[in-house]
Amino acid sequence: MPKVLPRDLADLQGVVDEAARVEGLNGFRTIYEVLDFDEMNMVAAFGGFPVRYPHWKWGMEYERLSKTYEYGLSKIYEMVINNDPCYAYLLESNSFVDQKLVMCHVAGHSDFFKNNYAFQYTNRRMIDEMANHATRVRRYADWYGVDEVENFIDKVLCLENLIDRHAPYIVRTRKDRDTDEGERAAKVDSVRRMPTDKEYMERYVNPDQYMESERERVQKEEKKQKTFPAEPARDVLQFLVGYAPLKRWQRDILEILRDEFYYFAPQAMTKIMNEGWASYWHAHLMTKKLMLPSELLDFADRHSGVVAQTGKSLNPYKLGVELFRDIEERWNRGCFGPEWEHCSNMAEKQAWDKKLGQGRQKIFDVRKHYSDVTFIDEFFTLDFCKRNGFFTYGFDKKKQDFVIESREFKEVKKKLLASLTNSGSPVICVTDGNFENRAELLLEHRHDGVDLDFAYARDTLRNLQYIWTRPVHLLTHFEERQVMLSFDGEALKERPVGRQV
């Protein structure tokens, strides 16, 4: 069970919170709980929440975390939840300097959760909402059977990426009701009339019964011409909630999981910024405000472990903190604007320093208004790329190993942005809910640089067909051709649709 925060850690929290406030951080009130490693792994397996809906995947995740901890491959020092108040968990076995560093890190996360635009529409009472979700799913498991409910959850979890991450911030369709009604009335009034030269003959040549039948004909033709949905639906799960032939409990579970997918979406959209911001502040608060001389080596060891670049995956902590520091330095020195951009003298640029001192204010503005995509797009510069040694890599089939493909700035930035756009997932839309007038579902892959993984696509079609109950089709691109993937509940089919994309 979570333990009450010891007196020394409670006092430390007060010191850290005050230091963060003085530096300009403005996060939620934070509630800390102390867990042993087994409890920490259990909470981590639930995604940081103490209670989640029952499902076998939580047990699998717990086993993975426990094994990696026992083998010394990884260790969870802390977890923090986007909530108001903010909940954070401390590992009981941490040293005092570890706990101090973690609290500084959490102060950065809490400030980011509260102030970054991507989190402005998230549920700030999600810890209670998750508990309510768990209660409802358990009730359905009792009523309809654990296997039945878990099987349906499995299908929906495989569709996690089929949401519109930008929906909370963008109104994609605006309907002018008066204009629509006016156009509809005009169409109905433009029915086919029999010609007549005499006005008094109108009621005999075009009687009311004839005109009414013509209006009905026009209305039927208009209905046939309408697409369903009227515009491509980026939020496939919302479309399924509204139109799939689901049982009441299935529709409720689909809505529950969709809500949770949207809750976690901003964290995926800001992973680099969020971790970079927290790393920036734990380093700043420790080195400038809170660290004792005797804690220097322990701090350096922990911090270097956090920002170290190892393996073949990008470290968001490293990229984020270095980019925030680069922005701060540039705005302190005035290395921005037309004058800076038009300067072609490299020696002059190296010595450039207008002593503007605007760096701190700039990084706070960036923290508020940017997501990972816009953050990288605007501030990942040629100088930054070269100075930090970024490159692209790929798998060489001949060598059977990963090799460096390019160090060119444009290629590096393009690949980095592609991995962040839509969280690296392909954009899929529902374009027709009554495909070929047979109540079949047609989806389209909007190719924006992210190719479709055909193995995952086939599994996705199977799960969509299970929920839709009718055949499902996916239009995608492959080798400069359009390809249609289809699943009718029994067989997967693939056929070319056109030669050129």
Rosetta blueprint (number, residue, H / E / L):
1 M L
2 P L
3 K E
4 V L
5 L L
6 P L
7 R H
8 D H
9 L H
10 A H
11 D H
12 L H
13 Q H
14 G H
15 V H
16 V H
17 D H
18 E H
19 A H
20 A H
21 R H
22 V H
23 E L
24 G L
25 L L
26 N L
27 G L
28 F L
29 R L
30 T E
31 I E
32 Y E
33 E E
34 V E
35 L E
36 D L
37 F H
38 D H
39 E H
40 M H
41 N H
42 M H
43 V H
44 A H
45 A H
46 F L
47 G L
48 G L
49 F L
50 P L
51 V L
52 R L
53 Y L
54 P L
55 H L
56 W H
57 K H
58 W H
59 G H
60 M H
61 E H
62 Y H
63 E H
64 R H
65 L H
66 S H
67 K H
68 T H
69 Y H
70 E H
71 Y L
72 G L
73 L L
74 S L
75 K L
76 I L
77 Y L
78 E E
79 M E
80 V E
81 I E
82 N L
83 N L
84 D L
85 P L
86 C E
87 Y E
88 A E
89 Y E
90 L E
91 L E
92 E L
93 S L
94 N L
95 S L
96 F H
97 V H
98 D H
99 Q H
100 K H
101 L H
102 V H
103 M H
104 C H
105 H H
106 V H
107 A H
108 G H
109 H H
110 S H
111 D H
112 F H
113 F H
114 K H
115 N H
116 N L
117 Y H
118 A H
119 F H
120 Q L
121 Y L
122 T L
123 N L
124 R L
125 R L
126 M H
127 I H
128 D H
129 E H
130 M H
131 A H
132 N H
133 H H
134 A H
135 T H
136 R H
137 V H
138 R H
139 R H
140 Y H
141 A H
142 D H
143 W H
144 Y H
145 G L
146 V H
147 D H
148 E H
149 V H
150 E H
151 N H
152 F H
153 I H
154 D H
155 K H
156 V H
157 L H
158 C L
159 L L
160 E L
161 N L
162 L L
163 I L
164 D L
165 R L
166 H L
167 A L
168 P L
169 Y L
170 I L
171 V L
172 R L
173 T L
174 R L
175 K L
176 D L
177 R H
178 D H
179 T H
180 D H
181 E H
182 G H
183 E H
184 R H
185 A H
186 A H
187 K H
188 V H
189 D H
190 S L
191 V L
192 R L
193 R L
194 M L
195 P L
196 T L
197 D L
198 K L
199 E H
200 Y H
201 M H
202 E H
203 R H
204 Y H
205 V H
206 N L
207 P L
208 D H
209 Q H
210 Y H
211 M H
212 E H
213 S H
214 E H
215 R H
216 E H
217 R H
218 V H
219 Q H
220 K H
221 E H
222 E H
223 K H
224 K H
225 Q H
226 K L
227 T L
228 F L
229 P L
230 A L
231 E L
232 P L
233 A E
234 R L
235 D L
236 V H
237 L H
238 Q H
239 F H
240 L H
241 V H
242 G H
243 Y H
244 A L
245 P L
246 L L
247 K L
248 R H
249 W H
250 Q H
251 R H
252 D H
253 I H
254 L H
255 E H
256 I H
257 L H
258 R H
259 D H
260 E H
261 F H
262 Y H
263 Y H
264 F H
265 A H
266 P H
267 Q H
268 A H
269 M H
270 T L
271 K H
272 I H
273 M H
274 N H
275 E H
276 G H
277 W H
278 A H
279 S H
280 Y H
281 W H
282 H H
283 A H
284 H H
285 L H
286 M H
287 T H
288 K H
289 K H
290 L H
291 M L
292 L L
293 P H
294 S H
295 E H
296 L H
297 L H
298 D H
299 F H
300 A H
301 D H
302 R H
303 H H
304 S H
305 G H
306 V H
307 V H
308 A L
309 Q L
310 T L
311 G L
312 K L
313 S L
314 L L
315 N L
316 P H
317 Y H
318 K H
319 L H
320 G H
321 V H
322 E H
323 L H
324 F H
325 R H
326 D H
327 I H
328 E H
329 E H
330 R H
331 W H
332 N H
333 R H
334 G L
335 C L
336 F L
337 G L
338 P H
339 E H
340 W H
341 E H
342 H H
343 C L
344 S L
345 N L
346 M H
347 A H
348 E H
349 K H
350 Q H
351 A L
352 W L
353 D L
354 K L
355 K L
356 L L
357 G L
358 Q L
359 G H
360 R H
361 Q H
362 K H
363 I H
364 F H
365 D H
366 V H
367 R H
368 K H
369 H H
370 Y L
371 S L
372 D H
373 V H
374 T H
375 F H
376 I H
377 D H
378 E H
379 F H
380 F L
381 T L
382 L H
383 D H
384 F H
385 C H
386 K H
387 R H
388 N L
389 G L
390 F L
391 F L
392 T E
393 Y E
394 G E
395 F E
396 D E
397 K L
398 K L
399 K L
400 Q L
401 D E
402 F E
403 V E
404 I E
405 E E
406 S E
407 R L
408 E L
409 F H
410 K H
411 E H
412 V H
413 K H
414 K H
415 K H
416 L H
417 L H
418 A H
419 S H
420 L H
421 T H
422 N H
423 S H
424 G H
425 S L
426 P L
427 V E
428 I E
429 C E
430 V E
431 T E
432 D E
433 G E
434 N E
435 F E
436 E L
437 N L
438 R L
439 A L
440 E E
441 L E
442 L E
443 L E
444 E E
445 H E
446 R E
447 H L
448 D L
449 G L
450 V L
451 D L
452 L L
453 D L
454 F H
455 A H
456 Y H
457 A H
458 R H
459 D H
460 T H
461 L H
462 R H
463 N H
464 L H
465 Q H
466 Y H
467 I H
468 W H
469 T L
470 R L
471 P L
472 V E
473 H E
474 L E
475 L E
476 T E
477 H E
478 F E
479 E L
480 E L
481 R E
482 Q E
483 V E
484 M E
485 L E
486 S E
487 F E
488 D L
489 G L
490 E L
491 A L
492 L E
493 K E
494 E E
495 R E
496 P E
497 V E
498 G E
499 R L
500 Q L
501 V L
